[in-house]
Amino acid sequence: MKVFVTGGTGLIGRALVKQLVNGGHQVTVLTRQFRASESNIRYIQAISSLVERPDVVINLAGAGLADKRWTASYKREIRASRIGLTELLMAHLRVIGFPDVFISGSAIGYYGASDDQQFDESFGPGQGFSADLCRDWEASVEPMSSSDTRYVFLRTGVVLDRLAGAYPKMTQSFKFGMGSWMGKGEHWLSWIHLDDMVKGIIHCMATPGLTGPVNLTA
């Protein structure tokens, strides 16, 4: 299938694109920096460069949530890199044709914060910046609602990998014998391993009856 991936050079995107290519798919990746195309991978720097209707769109783009302090300006960047880009993507897909499947990033931040509540996909949005961000990001695909496109929202926890992302940052102090717990050490962390995340996305792509929000986390 022809698969278009935004955020295809990030932690999740790189691993996902590798598995898609191994599965025989033709992949187009939206990236901010020029990269030479490879076998079965085409890199583009603008949505307008996507000229053929893709069979599948996997929308993972977004400024890193842990990259900087959440100042007012960075919060605007976080929203624009997700909601703004998705709105541009919707406008372009309306011209070239909506895909058969649209899979969009989201997060368990949709539900808000709780010390003891267990959330499933039936829960509504919580309160706060993260909840508003995820709610509005999911709502930005509304232009597809009148099409036959099957769409899935990936409500994801913290994605962990031994070599990249949050895990090396979390464990760095232990390598120098300075590791400790944060706060009282009683809080929980909802997470998913990178390998399981990629398998989950591919499962969502390949399962016809799967639609709407999906919690990809422990």
C-alpha positions as CSV (number, residue, x, y, z in Angstrom):
1,M,0.0,0.0,0.0
2,K,1.0,3.6,-0.4
3,V,1.5,5.0,3.1
4,F,2.1,8.7,4.0
5,V,3.7,9.4,7.3
6,T,4.1,12.7,9.1
7,G,6.6,12.7,11.9
8,G,8.4,9.9,10.2
9,T,11.8,10.9,11.4
10,G,11.0,11.0,15.1
11,L,11.4,8.1,17.6
12,I,8.2,6.3,16.7
13,G,8.2,7.3,13.1
14,R,11.7,5.9,12.3
15,A,10.8,2.5,13.8
16,L,7.4,2.5,12.1
17,V,8.8,3.4,8.6
18,K,11.3,0.7,8.9
19,Q,8.6,-1.9,9.6
20,L,6.4,-0.6,6.9
21,V,9.1,-0.9,4.3
22,N,10.0,-4.4,5.5
23,G,6.3,-5.2,5.0
24,G,6.5,-4.2,1.3
25,H,4.7,-0.8,1.5
26,Q,5.6,2.3,-0.4
27,V,6.2,5.0,2.1
28,T,6.3,8.8,1.8
29,V,7.6,10.7,4.8
30,L,7.0,14.4,5.5
31,T,10.1,15.9,7.1
32,R,11.4,19.5,7.8
33,Q,14.9,18.8,6.5
34,F,15.9,17.6,3.1
35,R,16.7,13.9,2.9
36,A,17.5,11.9,-0.2
37,S,14.9,9.3,-1.1
38,E,15.7,5.6,-0.4
39,S,14.4,2.3,-1.7
40,N,10.6,2.4,-1.1
41,I,10.9,5.6,1.0
42,R,10.3,9.1,-0.5
43,Y,11.0,12.2,1.6
44,I,9.1,15.4,1.0
45,Q,9.3,18.8,2.8
46,A,5.8,20.1,2.1
47,I,2.4,18.5,2.2
48,S,1.7,20.0,-1.2
49,S,4.4,17.7,-2.7
50,L,2.1,14.8,-2.0
51,V,0.3,14.5,-5.4
52,E,-1.2,11.0,-5.3
53,R,-3.9,9.9,-2.9
54,P,-2.4,7.6,-0.3
55,D,-4.0,4.4,0.9
56,V,-3.1,5.1,4.5
57,V,-2.0,8.3,6.3
58,I,-0.3,8.0,9.7
59,N,-0.1,11.4,11.3
60,L,2.6,11.5,14.1
61,A,4.0,15.0,13.6
62,G,4.4,17.3,16.6
63,A,6.9,19.3,18.6
64,G,8.4,17.2,21.4
65,L,6.5,17.5,24.6
66,A,9.6,17.0,26.8
67,D,12.0,19.0,24.7
68,K,11.5,22.4,26.3
69,R,9.7,24.1,29.2
70,W,6.0,24.7,28.5
71,T,6.1,28.4,28.2
72,A,3.2,30.2,26.6
73,S,5.1,30.4,23.3
74,Y,6.1,26.7,23.3
75,K,2.5,25.7,24.1
76,R,1.5,27.6,20.9
77,E,4.2,25.7,19.0
78,I,3.0,22.4,20.4
79,R,-0.6,23.1,19.2
80,A,0.4,24.5,15.8
81,S,2.7,21.5,15.1
82,R,-0.2,19.1,15.7
83,I,-3.5,20.8,15.2
84,G,-2.3,23.3,12.6
85,L,-0.5,20.7,10.5
86,T,-3.5,18.3,10.7
87,E,-5.8,21.1,9.4
88,L,-3.4,21.7,6.5
89,L,-3.3,18.0,5.8
90,M,-7.1,17.8,5.8
91,A,-7.3,20.7,3.3
92,H,-4.8,19.0,1.0
93,L,-6.4,15.5,1.2
94,R,-9.8,17.1,0.3
95,V,-8.2,18.0,-3.0
96,I,-6.2,14.8,-3.8
97,G,-8.6,12.4,-2.1
98,F,-9.1,11.1,1.4
99,P,-7.2,7.8,2.3
100,D,-8.9,4.5,3.1
101,V,-7.3,4.7,6.6
102,F,-6.2,7.7,8.7
103,I,-4.3,7.1,11.9
104,S,-3.6,10.1,14.0
105,G,-1.4,10.6,17.1
106,S,-3.0,11.6,20.3
107,A,-2.2,10.8,23.9
108,I,-3.6,9.6,27.2
109,G,-3.3,13.2,28.3
110,Y,-6.8,13.4,26.7
111,Y,-8.2,12.0,29.9
112,G,-6.5,14.6,32.2
113,A,-4.7,13.6,35.4
114,S,-5.7,11.3,38.2
115,D,-3.9,9.5,41.0
116,D,-6.2,6.4,41.0
117,Q,-8.7,6.5,38.1
118,Q,-8.3,3.9,35.4
119,F,-9.4,5.2,32.0
120,D,-10.6,3.4,29.0
121,E,-11.6,4.7,25.6
122,S,-15.2,5.4,26.7
123,F,-14.1,8.3,29.0
124,G,-14.6,11.9,27.9
125,P,-11.8,14.5,27.8
126,G,-10.4,15.8,31.1
127,Q,-9.2,19.3,31.9
128,G,-6.0,21.2,31.4
129,F,-3.6,21.9,28.5
130,S,-2.9,18.3,27.6
131,A,-6.5,17.3,27.6
132,D,-7.5,20.4,25.5
133,L,-4.6,19.6,23.1
134,C,-5.6,16.0,22.5
135,R,-9.3,16.8,22.2
136,D,-8.7,19.6,19.6
137,W,-6.1,17.4,17.8
138,E,-8.6,14.6,17.4
139,A,-11.4,17.0,16.4
140,S,-9.2,18.5,13.6
141,V,-9.9,15.4,11.4
142,E,-13.6,16.3,11.3
143,P,-13.5,17.1,7.6
144,M,-13.1,13.4,6.9
145,S,-16.3,12.5,8.9
146,S,-18.4,12.6,5.7
147,S,-16.0,10.4,3.8
148,D,-15.6,6.6,3.9
149,T,-12.2,6.9,5.6
150,R,-11.7,4.7,8.7
151,Y,-9.8,6.8,11.3
152,V,-8.1,5.8,14.5
153,F,-6.7,8.0,17.3
154,L,-3.7,6.7,19.1
155,R,-4.0,7.7,22.7
156,T,-0.5,6.9,23.7
157,G,1.4,6.8,27.0
158,V,5.1,7.5,27.4
159,V,7.0,5.5,24.7
160,L,10.1,3.9,26.0
161,D,13.1,2.6,24.2
162,R,16.5,1.6,25.6
163,L,18.5,3.8,23.3
164,A,16.4,6.9,22.6
165,G,13.5,9.0,23.9
166,A,12.6,9.3,27.6
167,Y,14.2,6.2,29.0
168,P,17.9,7.2,28.6
169,K,17.1,10.6,30.2
170,M,15.3,8.9,33.1
171,T,18.1,6.5,33.8
172,Q,21.2,8.7,33.1
173,S,21.7,9.6,36.8
174,F,21.8,5.9,37.8
175,K,24.9,5.4,35.6
176,F,26.8,7.8,37.8
177,G,25.5,6.3,41.0
178,M,23.2,9.2,41.7
179,G,19.8,7.6,40.9
180,S,16.8,8.1,43.1
181,W,13.1,8.2,43.0
182,M,11.1,11.3,42.2
183,G,8.9,12.8,44.9
184,K,7.6,10.1,47.3
185,G,8.2,7.4,44.7
186,E,4.5,6.4,44.8
187,H,3.3,7.9,41.5
188,W,2.5,5.8,38.4
189,L,3.7,6.0,34.9
190,S,1.6,4.8,32.0
191,W,4.0,3.6,29.3
192,I,4.5,1.4,26.2
193,H,7.6,0.0,24.6
194,L,8.6,1.3,21.2
195,D,8.3,-2.2,19.6
196,D,4.8,-2.6,21.0
197,M,3.9,0.9,19.8
198,V,4.9,0.1,16.2
199,K,3.1,-3.2,16.3
200,G,0.0,-1.5,17.6
201,I,0.0,1.1,14.8
202,I,0.4,-1.6,12.2
203,H,-2.4,-3.6,13.9
204,C,-4.7,-0.5,13.7
205,M,-3.8,0.0,10.0
206,A,-4.5,-3.7,9.1
207,T,-7.7,-4.3,11.1
208,P,-10.8,-3.2,9.2
209,G,-13.2,-3.0,12.1
210,L,-11.0,-0.9,14.3
211,T,-12.0,2.7,14.5
212,G,-12.1,5.7,16.9
213,P,-9.8,6.0,19.9
214,V,-7.4,3.3,20.9
215,N,-5.3,3.4,24.1
216,L,-1.8,2.3,23.3
217,T,-0.2,2.0,26.7
218,A,0.1,-0.2,29.7
